[in-house]
């Protein structure tokens, strides 16, 4: 599934992937997650509130830090 198709899906929920990464890395806050992903805290907030889709660059960074496969990350977002 293409990222554009995924983010327009009615089942798209970026919170699942953010929460899964936080759990795997044992992070307690979105601020800690933003530091781990090397993005500004408002980026995480915008993703959580569904005003900013998870783009390819951040998806790759999520893969790098969490060791979830890209497919696993996409599945987390889509279910």
DARARA-V890382 format. One record per residue. N is the residue number from 0. PHI is phi in radians with two decimals (999 if undefined). D_CENTER is the distance of its C-alpha to the mean C-alpha in whole Angstrom. Layout:
N/PHI/D_CENTER
N/PHI/D_CENTER
//
This chain:
0/999/16
1/-1.26/15
2/-1.02/12
3/-1.10/14
4/-1.12/16
5/-1.11/13
6/-1.22/11
7/-1.61/15
8/-1.24/15
9/-1.15/17
10/-1.62/15
11/-1.10/11
12/-2.49/9
13/-1.20/6
14/-1.09/7
15/-1.07/8
16/-1.22/5
17/-1.10/5
18/-1.14/8
19/-1.13/9
20/-1.17/8
21/-1.05/10
22/-1.15/12
23/-1.10/13
24/-1.58/13
25/0.97/15
26/-1.70/14
27/-1.73/15
28/-2.36/14
29/-1.14/11
30/-1.10/14
31/-1.13/14
32/-1.13/10
33/-1.10/11
34/-1.15/13
35/-1.11/12
36/-1.47/10
37/1.06/13
38/-2.23/12
39/-1.21/14
40/-0.91/13
41/-1.08/13
42/-1.11/10
43/-1.10/8
44/-1.07/11
45/-1.14/11
46/-1.14/7
47/-1.06/9
48/-1.60/12
49/1.08/11
50/-1.77/13
51/-2.36/11
52/-1.28/9
53/-1.34/6
54/-1.50/9
55/-1.05/10
56/-1.09/11
57/-1.25/7
58/-1.09/6
59/-1.13/10
60/-1.12/9
61/-1.06/7
62/-1.07/9
63/-1.08/12
64/-1.47/11
65/-1.74/11
66/1.16/13
67/-1.25/11
68/-1.26/12
69/-1.02/11
70/-1.04/12
71/-1.08/11
72/-1.11/7
73/-1.11/9
74/-1.14/11
75/-1.07/9
76/-1.24/8
77/-1.62/11
78/-1.87/13
//
